[in-house]
Amino acid sequence: QLGPKVNRIVFMGIGEPLIYGVTFPLGKPFIGACIGGACGGAVQAAFMVGASTMGISGLPLTPVTNNMPVYLVGLFVAYAGGFIATWLLGFDDPDDNPEEE
């Protein structure tokens, strides 16, 4: 139910609500996101992508990188890698309406 709202926030580079509100409490999705970030970071490190300033990550950082196309490829690899890693790790969806005993 949070998917569309959270996706807009994440693509703009604001990941804290997703990290602390969704993935960290579930465990395995947090590990999957870390794996995806490592994959995207490896692509960017291999091509020596750098930024001229520190700031928000994600799409807003694109204009200040020294190699925009490779930065975007690395960003896509991070997103796709996180999705695939989380899918392979799997997780149990929490019950929205827990039954009281």
C-alpha atoms as an extended CHARMM CRD file, in Angstrom:
* protein
*
       101  EXT
         1         1  GLN       CA              0.0000000000        0.0000000000        0.0000000000  PROA      1               0.0000000000
         2         2  LEU       CA              2.9400000000        2.3320000000        0.6080000000  PROA      2               0.0000000000
         3         3  GLY       CA              4.6690000000        1.3500000000       -2.6410000000  PROA      3               0.0000000000
         4         4  PRO       CA              3.7420000000        4.2520000000       -4.9440000000  PROA      4               0.0000000000
         5         5  LYS       CA              4.3160000000        6.8780000000       -2.2310000000  PROA      5               0.0000000000
         6         6  VAL       CA              7.6360000000        5.4120000000       -1.1290000000  PROA      6               0.0000000000
         7         7  ASN       CA              8.9280000000        4.9650000000       -4.6930000000  PROA      7               0.0000000000
         8         8  ARG       CA              8.6090000000        8.6860000000       -5.4570000000  PROA      8               0.0000000000
         9         9  ILE       CA             10.5620000000        9.5420000000       -2.3220000000  PROA      9               0.0000000000
        10        10  VAL       CA             13.3070000000        6.9870000000       -2.9830000000  PROA      10              0.0000000000
        11        11  PHE       CA             13.8830000000        8.0300000000       -6.6000000000  PROA      11              0.0000000000
        12        12  MET       CA             14.4970000000       11.5550000000       -5.3360000000  PROA      12              0.0000000000
        13        13  GLY       CA             17.2570000000       10.2070000000       -3.0910000000  PROA      13              0.0000000000
        14        14  ILE       CA             15.5500000000       10.4070000000        0.2900000000  PROA      14              0.0000000000
        15        15  GLY       CA             15.9710000000        6.9040000000        1.6190000000  PROA      15              0.0000000000
        16        16  GLU       CA             15.6430000000        7.2440000000        5.3890000000  PROA      16              0.0000000000
        17        17  PRO       CA             11.8610000000        6.7210000000        5.5470000000  PROA      17              0.0000000000
        18        18  LEU       CA             12.2400000000        3.5580000000        3.4900000000  PROA      18              0.0000000000
        19        19  ILE       CA             15.2470000000        2.3220000000        5.4630000000  PROA      19              0.0000000000
        20        20  TYR       CA             13.9060000000        2.8320000000        8.9760000000  PROA      20              0.0000000000
        21        21  GLY       CA             10.1970000000        2.4700000000        8.2900000000  PROA      21              0.0000000000
        22        22  VAL       CA             10.0510000000       -0.4460000000        5.8590000000  PROA      22              0.0000000000
        23        23  THR       CA             13.2110000000       -2.4300000000        5.1330000000  PROA      23              0.0000000000
        24        24  PHE       CA             15.0550000000       -2.4210000000        8.4710000000  PROA      24              0.0000000000
        25        25  PRO       CA             12.1150000000       -3.7640000000       10.5110000000  PROA      25              0.0000000000
        26        26  LEU       CA             11.6110000000       -6.5720000000        7.9610000000  PROA      26              0.0000000000
        27        27  GLY       CA             15.2930000000       -7.6250000000        7.9870000000  PROA      27              0.0000000000
        28        28  LYS       CA             15.8060000000       -9.4480000000        4.6970000000  PROA      28              0.0000000000
        29        29  PRO       CA             14.7260000000       -6.5100000000        2.4870000000  PROA      29              0.0000000000
        30        30  PHE       CA             17.3260000000       -4.3880000000        4.3020000000  PROA      30              0.0000000000
        31        31  ILE       CA             20.0430000000       -6.9290000000        3.4690000000  PROA      31              0.0000000000
        32        32  GLY       CA             18.8020000000       -7.0420000000       -0.1450000000  PROA      32              0.0000000000
        33        33  ALA       CA             18.9920000000       -3.2540000000       -0.3960000000  PROA      33              0.0000000000
        34        34  CYS       CA             22.5410000000       -3.3180000000        0.9880000000  PROA      34              0.0000000000
        35        35  ILE       CA             23.5370000000       -5.8860000000       -1.6340000000  PROA      35              0.0000000000
        36        36  GLY       CA             21.9700000000       -3.7490000000       -4.3770000000  PROA      36              0.0000000000
        37        37  GLY       CA             23.7870000000       -0.6530000000       -3.1350000000  PROA      37              0.0000000000
        38        38  ALA       CA             27.0650000000       -2.5650000000       -3.1460000000  PROA      38              0.0000000000
        39        39  CYS       CA             26.4760000000       -3.6880000000       -6.7460000000  PROA      39              0.0000000000
        40        40  GLY       CA             25.6820000000       -0.1590000000       -7.9180000000  PROA      40              0.0000000000
        41        41  GLY       CA             28.6330000000        1.2410000000       -5.9960000000  PROA      41              0.0000000000
        42        42  ALA       CA             30.9330000000       -1.3460000000       -7.5790000000  PROA      42              0.0000000000
        43        43  VAL       CA             29.8480000000       -0.2530000000      -11.0740000000  PROA      43              0.0000000000
        44        44  GLN       CA             30.4470000000        3.3860000000      -10.2550000000  PROA      44              0.0000000000
        45        45  ALA       CA             33.7970000000        2.6640000000       -8.5870000000  PROA      45              0.0000000000
        46        46  ALA       CA             34.9550000000        0.5550000000      -11.5440000000  PROA      46              0.0000000000
        47        47  PHE       CA             34.3430000000        3.5130000000      -13.8720000000  PROA      47              0.0000000000
        48        48  MET       CA             35.6430000000        6.0570000000      -11.3170000000  PROA      48              0.0000000000
        49        49  VAL       CA             32.4280000000        8.0770000000      -11.1630000000  PROA      49              0.0000000000
        50        50  GLY       CA             32.7310000000       11.0080000000       -8.8070000000  PROA      50              0.0000000000
        51        51  ALA       CA             30.6870000000       13.9930000000       -7.7370000000  PROA      51              0.0000000000
        52        52  SER       CA             31.8770000000       17.5590000000       -7.3790000000  PROA      52              0.0000000000
        53        53  THR       CA             29.7760000000       18.0980000000       -4.2600000000  PROA      53              0.0000000000
        54        54  MET       CA             28.1470000000       16.1140000000       -1.4880000000  PROA      54              0.0000000000
        55        55  GLY       CA             24.4270000000       16.0440000000       -1.2780000000  PROA      55              0.0000000000
        56        56  ILE       CA             21.3660000000       13.9700000000       -1.7300000000  PROA      56              0.0000000000
        57        57  SER       CA             21.8460000000       10.7470000000       -3.6600000000  PROA      57              0.0000000000
        58        58  GLY       CA             19.6640000000        9.2890000000       -6.3960000000  PROA      58              0.0000000000
        59        59  LEU       CA             18.5100000000       11.2460000000       -9.4190000000  PROA      59              0.0000000000
        60        60  PRO       CA             19.1880000000       14.7320000000       -7.9420000000  PROA      60              0.0000000000
        61        61  LEU       CA             22.9330000000       13.9590000000       -7.7320000000  PROA      61              0.0000000000
        62        62  THR       CA             23.1840000000       13.2510000000      -11.4780000000  PROA      62              0.0000000000
        63        63  PRO       CA             24.0830000000       16.7820000000      -12.6730000000  PROA      63              0.0000000000
        64        64  VAL       CA             27.1170000000       17.0780000000      -10.3770000000  PROA      64              0.0000000000
        65        65  THR       CA             28.7450000000       13.7680000000      -11.3450000000  PROA      65              0.0000000000
        66        66  ASN       CA             31.6920000000       13.6030000000      -13.7140000000  PROA      66              0.0000000000
        67        67  ASN       CA             30.1100000000       10.8600000000      -15.8400000000  PROA      67              0.0000000000
        68        68  MET       CA             26.3210000000       11.1470000000      -15.8670000000  PROA      68              0.0000000000
        69        69  PRO       CA             25.4940000000        8.1270000000      -18.0870000000  PROA      69              0.0000000000
        70        70  VAL       CA             27.6280000000        5.7400000000      -16.0260000000  PROA      70              0.0000000000
        71        71  TYR       CA             26.2390000000        7.2160000000      -12.8050000000  PROA      71              0.0000000000
        72        72  LEU       CA             22.7120000000        6.4890000000      -14.0420000000  PROA      72              0.0000000000
        73        73  VAL       CA             23.7320000000        2.9490000000      -15.0430000000  PROA      73              0.0000000000
        74        74  GLY       CA             25.1660000000        2.4140000000      -11.5600000000  PROA      74              0.0000000000
        75        75  LEU       CA             21.9910000000        3.8120000000      -10.0170000000  PROA      75              0.0000000000
        76        76  PHE       CA             19.8780000000        1.4350000000      -12.1020000000  PROA      76              0.0000000000
        77        77  VAL       CA             22.1720000000       -1.4930000000      -11.1460000000  PROA      77              0.0000000000
        78        78  ALA       CA             21.7120000000       -0.5690000000       -7.4750000000  PROA      78              0.0000000000
        79        79  TYR       CA             17.9250000000       -0.4690000000       -7.7830000000  PROA      79              0.0000000000
        80        80  ALA       CA             17.7240000000       -3.6630000000       -9.8580000000  PROA      80              0.0000000000
        81        81  GLY       CA             20.3110000000       -5.4550000000       -7.7220000000  PROA      81              0.0000000000
        82        82  GLY       CA             18.4050000000       -4.5910000000       -4.5560000000  PROA      82              0.0000000000
        83        83  PHE       CA             15.1670000000       -5.8330000000       -6.0710000000  PROA      83              0.0000000000
        84        84  ILE       CA             16.7060000000       -9.1000000000       -7.2670000000  PROA      84              0.0000000000
        85        85  ALA       CA             18.5920000000       -9.7190000000       -4.0060000000  PROA      85              0.0000000000
        86        86  THR       CA             15.4600000000       -9.1190000000       -1.9500000000  PROA      86              0.0000000000
        87        87  TRP       CA             13.4650000000      -11.3700000000       -4.2510000000  PROA      87              0.0000000000
        88        88  LEU       CA             16.0490000000      -14.1670000000       -3.9120000000  PROA      88              0.0000000000
        89        89  LEU       CA             16.3380000000      -13.7600000000       -0.1390000000  PROA      89              0.0000000000
        90        90  GLY       CA             12.5690000000      -13.6340000000        0.2410000000  PROA      90              0.0000000000
        91        91  PHE       CA             10.7380000000      -12.3120000000        3.2520000000  PROA      91              0.0000000000
        92        92  ASP       CA              7.5500000000      -12.8710000000        5.1640000000  PROA      92              0.0000000000
        93        93  ASP       CA              5.0120000000      -10.1280000000        4.6140000000  PROA      93              0.0000000000
        94        94  PRO       CA              3.7690000000       -8.9660000000        8.0210000000  PROA      94              0.0000000000
        95        95  ASP       CA              0.1100000000       -9.5620000000        8.7300000000  PROA      95              0.0000000000
        96        96  ASP       CA             -1.8430000000       -6.2870000000        8.6020000000  PROA      96              0.0000000000
        97        97  ASN       CA             -4.5490000000       -7.6290000000       10.8950000000  PROA      97              0.0000000000
        98        98  PRO       CA             -2.9360000000       -9.8870000000       13.5020000000  PROA      98              0.0000000000
        99        99  GLU       CA             -5.4100000000      -12.2050000000       15.1340000000  PROA      99              0.0000000000
       100       100  GLU       CA             -5.6910000000      -11.8040000000       18.8610000000  PROA      100             0.0000000000
       101       101  GLU       CA             -5.4650000000      -14.9910000000       20.8380000000  PROA      101             0.0000000000
